[in-house]
């Protein structure tokens, strides 16, 4: 080295003669590793939160679908029974019941039974109970109409159960928000 050149100028990696003391290469490596671990932890937490949120949204979507399908099944059953009840002509009633017995009744019963089962699985206990009672009442009305199609059907015994079931559906939908 030239005797007129200061040592700091001769060393290209010099920090100008400042001694950082504690910040040596091993300490800097450990600090960088700690920063990387914190960043990885933050990223992992973000992924967990996103996954949890997505699962909750998917679960809510499934619950809405179960309630919607169940409400559609209840409405189909209700329309079928009310159609029979509102038909005063025994011949027309018998014809409607014959078509329903051969074409729609099994489908309607299957849909309502499946919906009641799903309500239990998804925790809609009140909806399941009220829908089960309503379906039983509809079956009583159906059996009475099959036994004697000429007798008028009094739907006033079913109406409170229908209102209770639809109210249970309304509450269940409201709780999903």
DRENMI-300392 format. One record per atom (N, C-alpha, C, O): x, y, z. Coordinates in steps of 0.001 Angstrom, whole numbers, plus 500000, padded with zeros to 6 digits. Layout:
XYZ ...
% end
This chain:
500814498836500000 500000500000500000 500877501253500000 501994501296500515 500302502220499408 501002503500499356 500906504149500727 499851504114501361 501996504738501183 501967505306502515 501135506569502596 500818507028503694 500770507148501443 499935508350501459 498443508029501316 497596508909501467 498139506802501033 496738506401500864 496210505915502207 496802505024502816 495098506490502680 494556506030503958 494055504586503834 493640504183502747 494082503809504897 493664502402504839 492215502233504403 491909501253503725 491337503113504747 489935502987504363 489763503133502872 488885502488502299 490554503943502229 490456504129500794 491003502938500054 490582502668498929 491923502220500646 492515501065499980 491596499856500063 491678498971499211 490721499792501069 489826498637501244 488482498957500601 487745499798501116 488138498297499468 486877498617498813 485649498247499650 484566498774499395 485778497388500608 484637496956501436 484595497691502754 483819497329503638 485375498671502898 485424499395504153 484171500254504312 483582500714503334 483790500454505546 482646501297505850 483099502658506327 482408503346507079 484235503009505885 484739504323506239 485303504388507628 485314505449508252 485765503282508113 486394503260509408 485415503204510558 485837503304511710 484112503048510300 483108502961511363 483057501520511835 482932500601511027 483150501327513108 483083499987513678 481645499735514134 481152500389515052 480973498767513473 479580498472513837 479495497541515039 478403497353515575 480526496992515456 480596496201516683 479737494952516650 480196493885516241 478504495080517076 477612493918517217 477121493375515883 476763492199515819 477083494168514812 476534493715513525 477627493050512703 478176493616511758 477909491838513107 478885491051512347 478117490184511370 476888490134511404 478829489515510517 478165488682509501 477303487580510121 476197487371509622 477718486860511163 476849485848511771 475577486457512382 474499485871512279 475702487613513006 474527488264513599 473575488711512497 472361488552512624 474112489264511423 473275489701510307 472545488514509680 471392488644509269 473197487375509606 472562486169509047 471395485724509939 470324485371509446 471618485745511240 470553485357512171 469392486350512078 468232485939512082 469686487634511994 468626488640511858 467830488441510571 466602488531510577 468516488175509486 467828487940508213 466944486694508301 465838486678507761 467427485658508975 466632484438509143 465390484714509990 464310484200509700 465546485520511028 464393485862511877 463357486666511106 462155486434511236 463824487597510314 462903488384509484 462176487480508492 460979487644508258 462897486533507916 462277485592506970 461235484722507671 460178484440507108 461537484295508905 460572483485509658 459308484281509985 458200483756509879 459467485519510373 458305486362510668 457470486547509403 456243486457509453 458118486803508281 457396486978507017 456660485690506639 455519485737506181 457312484546506829 456666483266506527 455472483036507451 454438482528507018 455615483414508737 454503483274509679 453320484137509301 452174483697509387 453589485362508883 452517486263508451 451823485700507212 450596485721507119 452603485203506272 452015484628505053 451179483394505394 450086483223504855 451679482535506279 450951481326506665 449641481687507363 448607481073507103 449686482674508239 448468483134508924 447448483657507907 446251483399508038 447916484380506908 447021484874505856 446376483742505083 445187483797504767 447160482712504775 446612481552504058 445574480841504917 444519480448504419 445866480673506207 444895480019507098 443591480808507186 442503480233507149 443712482125507304 442511482962507397 441700482889506105 440474482782506149 442366482946504972 441664482848503688 440979481496503543 439839481418503084 441669480440503933 441085479092503845 439872478974504756 438848478418504360 439983479492505969 438855479430506904 437663480221506372 436524479760506452 437922481397505836 436847482231505293 436169481536504118 434944481553504004 436964480930503251 436405480213502094 435548479040502547 434470478807502000 436023478299503546 435242477172504074 433919477651504657 432878477032504439 433964478760505402 432736479298505989 431758479735504905 430555479501505024 432258480361503864 431388480793502767 430794479595502045 429615479599501692 431614478564501824 431109477352501165 430072476656502034 429057476174501530 430322476602503330 429370475972504247 428053476752504251 426978476152504255 428130478069504250 426923478882504201 426165478627502908 424940478511502919 426886478538501789 426253478261500503 425546476907500527 424436476769500012 426195475914501126 425564474587501245 424303474665502096 423285474065501750 424358475389503193 423202475513504087 422045476234503391 420886475851503548 422365477278502622 421319477971501860 420696477012500845 419478477000500672 421517476217500181 421004475267499188 420088474226499848 419042473884499297 420476473730501009 419648472731501708 418308473335502095 417261472719501896 418344474542502650 417084475191503017 416229475488501789 415012475303501828 416839475942500711 416086476273499495 415441475031498890 414274475055498500 416208473947498817 415649472692498281 414521472179499170 413504471693498675 414705472289500481 413664471843501410 412409472680501304 411297472152501336 412584473979501179 411417474858501031 410689474572499723 409460474605499677 411436474295498667 410804473934497390 410024472629497524 408932472501496972 410576471663498252 409876470389498462 408590470599499262 407552470018498946 408669471430500292 407472471736501095 406424472430500230 405239472101500300 406858473387499416 405914474100498544 405269473165497525 404074473277497254 406043472251496963 405467471286496010 404426470404496684 403353470159496132 404754469929497883 403812469090498620 402565469905498966 401444469412498847 402763471143499390 401631471999499763 400720472258498572 399498472147498674 401327472603497448 400501472860496245 399696471628495848 398527471741495481 400305470472495920 399607469245495543 398414468990496471 397313468696496006 398635469101497763 397553468842498726 396464469909498617 395278469581498642 396848471174498497 395848472237498380 395064472126497070 393888472484497020 395702471638496026 394984471438494758 393870470408494946 392756470579494452 394188469363495653 393177468333495927 392073468908496822 390887468693496573 392472469631497853 391495470166498805 390559471180498163 389381471242498515 391063471970497233 390244473016496607 389341472491495496 388443473195495034 389577471282495080 388742470702494027 387501470106494680 387583469136495434 386358470698494380 385124470256495034 384436469113494298 383704468337494912 384658469000493003 384039467934492209 384760466612492508 385953466486492230 384052465637493066 384682464366493435 385314463635492247 386345462981492397 384699463747491074 385266463085489894 386589463707489474 387540462998489144 386647465042489488 387887465738489139 388948465466490202 390118465251489888 388523465479491458 389473465198492545 390060463799492392 391269463612492532 389216462827492109 389691461454491932 390667461357490756 391659460633490828 390381462091489671 391271462078488512 392627462707488849 393677462181488478 392588463833489551 393838464497489955 394645463581490864 395860463459490709 393974462941491808 394663462050492739 395243460839492030 396315460356492396 394548460349491025 395070459204490269 396357459581489536 397325458820489524 396351460767488926 397560461218488228 398694461437489229 399835461044488990 398363462065490341 399391462312491349 399940461016491923 401143460902492158 399077460046492150 399512458786492738 400459458035491805 401379457356492260 400232458160490505 401077457420489568 402301458208489117 403299457612488713 402244459533489178 403333460317488613 404110461153489629 405341461145489608 403435461860490499 404116462870491307 404286462538492778 405224463021493411 403417461740493324 403415461573494779 404719460965495301 405247461423496314 405237459954494634 406498459355495085 407637460369495015 408471460443495917 407662461138493950 408704462158493793 408603463209494901 409612463623495471 407381463631495194 407166464635496245 407556464071497610 408231464744498389 407135462847497902 407482462213499187 408991462019499325 409552462245500397 409646461600498241 411100461431498284 411801462758498546 412735462825499345 411351463805497878 411981465122498053 411804465625499477 412741466167500063 410624465454500035 410386465948501393 411152465101502406 411677465639503380 411225463792502196 411980462920503112 413473463233503062 414138463275504097 413993463451501865 415402463806501709 415698465146502373 416721465305503039 414813466092502191 414999467411502807 414999467304504333 415833467920504995 414082466535504888 414019466369506345 415304465730506861 415816466123507909 415822464757506135 417095464142506519 418249465131506495 419078465149507405 418301465951505456 419373466952505351 419262468014506437 420274468504506936 418038468368506802 417865469358507865 418538468883509153 419183469660509857 418376467609509440 419020467054510632 420530467093510542 421204467417511519 421069466765509378 422522466759509193 423133468153509291 424257468307509770 422408469153508847 422930470511508836 422551471312510082 422855472501510174 421893470668511032 421591471327512295 420348472197512297 420175473019513197 419486472038511317 418237472809511281 417155472027512025 416199471540511420 417316471916513326 416447471073514141 414995471545514104 414084470739513914 414780472830514283 413410473357514301 412743473181512940 411574472803512863 413471473451511882 412923473283510532 412580471814510298 411534471499509731 413461470919510735 413213469481510559 411951469056511297 411112468350510737 411811469481512542 410641469098513338 409343469625512711 408374468884512546 409344470909512370 408125471517511823 407776470935510448 406602470723510145 408777470680509628 408523470100508301 408040468663508427 407182468221507664 408584467947509379 408152466562509608 406688466508510025 405929465671509534 406296467389510921 404888467452511362 403991467840510190 402933467243509988 404414468840509418 403622469275508266 403445468149507256 402343467929506753 404523467440506959 404447466328506001 403508465233506527 402754464635505758 403558464979507822 402651463977508409 401199464428508273 400320463618507980 400950465720508484 399588466239508335 399121466130506877 397973465776506611 400012466433505949 399660466310504530 399337464858504171 398433464593503378 400077463929504757 399801462513504479 398447462095505047 397750461274504451 398073462654506195 396747462388506770 395661462897505824 394669462211505575 395859464106505302 394891464674504356 394828463806503100 393741463517502600 395968463397502597 396014462556501397 395273461240501646 394450460829500828 395558460584502762 394913459313503084 393401459472503224 392644458598502802 392956460584503816 391514460835503957 390879461038502586 389772460560502340 391565461737501700 391022461959500356 390994460672499556 390073460446498771 391993459830499748 392014458533499048 390871457655499559 390219456963498776 390630457681500865 389578456852501465 388200457246500953 387361456382500699 387960458549500799 386666458995500304 386841460326499565 386840461382500199 386992460294498235 387214461523497470 386014462473497460 386137463614497016 384871462021497938 383685462879497913 383579463789499132 382842464774499096 384289463485500199 384209464259501439 385050465529501293 386192465457500839 384512466676501667 385299467917501618 386504467836502566 386427467238503639 387582468431502159 388811468408502968 388949469744503688 388939470810503073 389078469654505005 389230470848505823 390723471113506033 391381470407506797 391246472120505360 392674472436505443 393011473299506659 394178473603506904 391986473692507419 392267474528508589 393086473771509633 393744474391510468 393054472434509595 393880471672510537 395353471667510102 396245471455510924 395596471897508828 396959471871508293 397586473266508293 398798473402508463 396771474294508105 397288475655507963 398228476098509088 399265476690508789 397923475843510360 398868476266511417 400238475577511301 401271476173511608 400228474343510863 401490473611510705 402292474155509525 403521474218509567 401575474545508477 402249475156507322 402873476494507739 404016476784507387 402128477297508480 402652478588508940 403854478393509868 404831479137509784 403782477400510746 404897477126511663 406143476686510885 407257477100511206 405951475854509874 407093475390509073 407712476538508283 408935476670508242 406883477367507657 407442478483506886 408116479497507802 409094480130507403 407613479661509016 408268480556509972 409632479981510396 410600480725510558 409698478674510570 410978478036510907 411985478223509771 413166478467510019 411520478109508536 412397478364507385 412872479821507395 414054480093507182 411966480738507639 412319482157507653 413402482442508700 414368483156508429 413229481881509885 414209482078510953 415556481464510581 416604482062510826 415528480284509998 416776479623509611 417522480428508549 418742480572508618 416792480948507575 417428481801506558 418005483067507200 419104483497506849 417269483656508133 417730484875508795 419000484634509610 419862485510509689 419118483468510207 420297483143511013 421544482922510155 422659482963510674 421376482691508874 422515482454507992 423252483734507626 424368483663507111 422678484880507870 423299486144507461 424534486472508249 425160487506508013 
% end
